[in-house]
Amino acid sequence: VIDHPKYQESKRIAIFLSMPDEVQTEDIIKDIFKQGKECFIPRYKPQSNHMDMLKLSSAEDISSLALTSWNILQPSDDDNAREEALAGGGLDLIFMPGLGFDKKGNRLGRGKGYYDTYLERCMKHPRGKPYTIALAFREQICESVPVTENDVPVDEILYEDC
């Protein structure tokens, strides 16, 4: 990931805080800060499909985040001091989680449409849609995954030996 040309050229990067069953992102987040890039993480709104990408100030900032009922760390609802990526300069790159992927770039998420809805909002930003890379385990690559017209394919899927 760290040697990927899109990662190297990106300055504003959104990345998920990994759950135990996902590709672990902690080292990538540390590298984002080490390289002087800006790091944004998701804040999901429950009972909706709305998500914002909020700026982290450092890798250590993660320890100040609240744990949601889904066991995901994220900025609390009353944390309004952080920059939201689309209110500022947009994003260059989004690293995306998922449960399954196919080689056409289709992604099976957790069913709420948070990332698809967020990418639709990105397309309306003057900077346009950021490049998207899904981080996966080889076992998550399928022949095909079910999609709807609202699903936005990822640009690239990275997994071991891809």
ZIUR-V239773 format. One record per residue. PHI is phi in radians with two decimals (* if undefined). OMEGA is omega in whole degrees, -180 to 180 (NA if undefined). D_CENTER is the distance of its C-alpha to the mean C-alpha in Angstrom with 1 decimal. Layout:
phi = <PHI/PHI>
omega = <OMEGA/OMEGA>
d_center = <D_CENTER/D_CENTER>
This chain:
phi = <*/-1.15/-1.53/-1.10/-1.00/-1.14/-1.15/-1.05/-1.49/-1.44/-1.89/-2.04/-2.17/-1.81/-2.55/-1.46/-1.52/-1.18/-1.55/-0.99/-1.62/-1.99/-0.98/-1.31/-1.89/-1.00/-1.18/-1.16/-1.06/-1.04/-1.19/-0.96/-1.24/-1.03/-1.52/1.31/-1.56/-1.71/-2.03/-2.16/-2.22/-1.27/-2.20/-1.55/-1.69/-1.10/0.99/-2.74/-2.02/-1.58/-2.43/-2.01/-1.93/-1.87/-1.34/-1.61/-1.56/-2.92/-1.12/-1.21/-1.00/-1.02/-1.16/-1.57/-1.43/-1.52/-1.61/-1.46/-1.14/-1.56/1.13/-1.99/-1.38/-2.79/-1.04/-1.19/-1.06/-1.63/-1.50/-1.86/-1.47/-1.43/-1.20/-1.62/-0.95/-1.38/-1.41/-1.97/-1.51/1.30/-2.30/-1.63/-2.62/-2.18/-1.54/-2.09/-1.54/3.10/-1.61/-2.70/-2.52/-2.08/-1.28/-1.53/1.64/-1.30/-2.25/-1.79/-1.60/-1.72/1.71/-1.69/1.41/-0.99/-1.22/-1.09/-1.13/-1.13/-1.13/-1.06/-1.15/-1.04/-1.12/-1.56/-1.32/-0.94/-1.37/1.43/-1.23/-1.29/-1.19/-2.09/-2.21/-1.57/-1.81/-2.42/-1.59/-0.94/-1.15/-1.54/-1.50/-2.02/-1.11/-2.74/-2.13/-1.19/-2.34/-2.10/-1.15/-1.51/-1.34/-1.78/-1.13/-1.45/-1.27/-2.74/-2.08/-1.83/-2.65/-0.96/1.02/-1.36>
omega = <-174/178/-177/-178/180/177/-178/-176/-177/177/-177/-170/173/-179/179/171/-168/171/-176/-178/-179/173/-176/-173/-174/-179/177/180/178/180/177/-180/180/-179/177/178/177/-175/179/180/-178/164/-178/174/-180/-180/176/173/-178/177/171/173/-175/-174/171/179/179/176/180/179/-179/-177/179/-174/-180/176/-179/177/177/-176/177/174/176/175/-179/-178/-178/177/-177/-177/-176/176/171/-171/-176/174/179/-173/-179/-178/174/-170/173/170/-173/174/174/178/180/-177/169/-173/174/180/177/-174/173/179/-179/168/-178/178/-178/-176/179/179/180/179/175/177/178/-178/179/179/-180/-179/179/-176/175/174/-178/177/175/177/-172/167/-179/-178/-180/-179/-175/175/175/174/-179/179/173/-179/180/-178/179/180/176/-180/-175/176/176/176/-178/176/-179/NA>
d_center = <13.7/15.4/18.2/16.1/17.6/14.5/13.1/16.6/17.1/13.9/14.6/11.8/8.4/5.1/3.9/4.5/8.3/9.7/12.5/15.8/15.5/12.2/12.0/12.4/10.2/12.9/14.8/12.0/11.5/15.3/15.6/13.5/16.1/18.9/18.5/18.5/15.2/13.4/10.3/8.3/6.8/6.8/10.5/11.5/15.0/17.2/19.5/17.5/14.5/13.6/10.4/10.3/8.3/11.0/12.3/13.2/16.7/16.8/15.7/18.5/17.2/15.1/18.6/19.3/16.7/17.9/17.5/17.0/19.2/16.4/16.5/13.1/13.4/12.5/14.6/17.7/18.6/21.4/19.3/19.8/20.3/16.8/15.9/13.5/11.9/13.7/16.9/17.1/16.5/13.3/10.6/11.5/8.5/4.8/4.2/4.0/6.5/9.8/13.5/15.1/15.0/17.9/19.0/18.9/15.1/15.2/12.7/13.9/11.5/13.3/15.2/14.4/12.6/10.0/7.6/10.9/12.4/9.9/10.3/14.0/14.0/12.6/15.5/17.9/17.0/19.6/17.2/16.0/13.0/10.8/10.8/8.2/8.4/8.2/9.4/12.4/15.9/18.8/20.0/17.0/18.2/20.6/23.2/21.6/19.4/20.4/18.9/20.0/20.5/17.5/15.0/13.3/13.5/11.0/12.9/13.0/12.7/13.4/15.6/18.8/21.6/19.8>
